[in-house]
Amino acid sequence: MSNILEFLAHTHQSWIHPRGRAATRCLLDRLAAAPHDKLLEIGFGTGQTLVEAALRWPGSRLWGVEQSRAMYETAGRRLLFCGIARAQLSMIGDGQALPFSDGFFDAVYAESVLAILPDATIETYFREINRVLRPGGVFLNNESLWLDGLPVARRQEINRICMERFGIRQASEQWATKENWLLLAEKSGFVVAETVPLATIRPVSRWSLQPPLRATVFSALGWLHRSVRPALRAQRRTFLEAQKEMNRQGPMLEAWLFHLAKPAT
Ligand SMILES: C[S@@+](CC[C@H](N)C(=O)[O-])C[C@H]1O[C@@H](n2cnc3c(N)ncnc32)[C@H](O)[C@@H]1O
């Protein structure tokens, strides 16, 4: 069994979440309206959003935590390639406390990270994100969650196939519904400012020539690397076949953007 995230790290894939670039823009637009001097990204993948945030807000300070060494290394190379030196990246284990003091950040964001993690890690992350945010700080989070009413037995079956074919689960059977996500957010001390169904936003091609162009060139180098390596090409074919099998399972998920706030006092 190979892990799709390892493959995506080695091939410089950007925007590993539904609605890709458009969903990231939607998230960053909301961050723009909030104070964002000190920003933390959880699970930054290959670093595309860190580049976008760094270029949008040259005065802000950026931190990121990631569990996969392959992602951590690729993101480091993407930042270097894009000439961004000020993001402080570190690695973190599942369920580990965030290595920052209470109230340190103005804003935290995560894109398609939390819902795939073990249940206990999801709960720890919500508590930890609330702890490291200053009062009045915001947590922007996009996630793919189970469609309303999808039976637990069906979620278990889909997760079984995903683990077998992609090496990761699709989403937590317990927490990853919109209702339970909001419950968890409230239980962890957040108030819900807004929820946005991401199916309503217009998609933007990953190869669009919009800035940051250097980050797109870095992604294209990953694509080139994949094209000339037979082992990577074979892996891609296997994942595409698996994706076709998943598509035959019918609709199962919907993507949401959650805008959560830590009360000011
Ligand atoms: C679906 S990918 C999304 C990557 C990136 N946020 C994006 O949207 O392109 C999930 C990411 O979460 C990372 N991850 C997994 N467990 C984690 C953990 N406990 N803490 C932080 N990141 C984690 C994975 O390595 C992977 O990079």
PDBQT file of the ligand as one rigid body, heavy atoms in Angstrom, charges set to zero:
ROOT
HETATM    1  C1  LIG A 301      -5.055  16.660   2.505  1.00  0.00    +0.000 C 
HETATM    2  S1  LIG A 301      -3.479  17.275   2.898  1.00  0.00    +0.000 S 
HETATM    3  C2  LIG A 301      -3.734  19.034   2.816  1.00  0.00    +0.000 C 
HETATM    4  C3  LIG A 301      -2.438  19.794   2.679  1.00  0.00    +0.000 C 
HETATM    5  C4  LIG A 301      -2.605  21.319   2.553  1.00  0.00    +0.000 C 
HETATM    6  N1  LIG A 301      -3.271  21.880   3.703  1.00  0.00    +0.000 N 
HETATM    7  C5  LIG A 301      -3.385  21.653   1.296  1.00  0.00    +0.000 C 
HETATM    8  O1  LIG A 301      -4.568  21.959   1.403  1.00  0.00    +0.000 OA
HETATM    9  O2  LIG A 301      -2.790  21.560   0.212  1.00  0.00    +0.000 OA
HETATM   10  C6  LIG A 301      -3.374  17.003   4.654  1.00  0.00    +0.000 C 
HETATM   11  C7  LIG A 301      -2.053  17.437   5.260  1.00  0.00    +0.000 C 
HETATM   12  O3  LIG A 301      -2.094  17.296   6.681  1.00  0.00    +0.000 OA
HETATM   13  C8  LIG A 301      -0.837  16.787   7.113  1.00  0.00    +0.000 C 
HETATM   14  N2  LIG A 301      -0.993  16.161   8.449  1.00  0.00    +0.000 N 
HETATM   15  C9  LIG A 301      -1.362  14.902   8.744  1.00  0.00    +0.000 A 
HETATM   16  N3  LIG A 301      -1.398  14.742  10.082  1.00  0.00    +0.000 NA
HETATM   17  C10 LIG A 301      -1.051  15.925  10.639  1.00  0.00    +0.000 A 
HETATM   18  C11 LIG A 301      -0.907  16.398  11.972  1.00  0.00    +0.000 A 
HETATM   19  N4  LIG A 301      -1.126  15.625  13.039  1.00  0.00    +0.000 N 
HETATM   20  N5  LIG A 301      -0.520  17.678  12.162  1.00  0.00    +0.000 NA
HETATM   21  C12 LIG A 301      -0.275  18.495  11.101  1.00  0.00    +0.000 A 
HETATM   22  N6  LIG A 301      -0.408  18.105   9.831  1.00  0.00    +0.000 NA
HETATM   23  C13 LIG A 301      -0.777  16.837   9.592  1.00  0.00    +0.000 A 
HETATM   24  C14 LIG A 301      -0.475  15.818   6.003  1.00  0.00    +0.000 C 
HETATM   25  O4  LIG A 301       0.877  15.453   6.043  1.00  0.00    +0.000 OA
HETATM   26  C15 LIG A 301      -0.869  16.624   4.778  1.00  0.00    +0.000 C 
HETATM   27  O5  LIG A 301       0.152  17.491   4.376  1.00  0.00    +0.000 OA
ENDROOT
TORSDOF 0
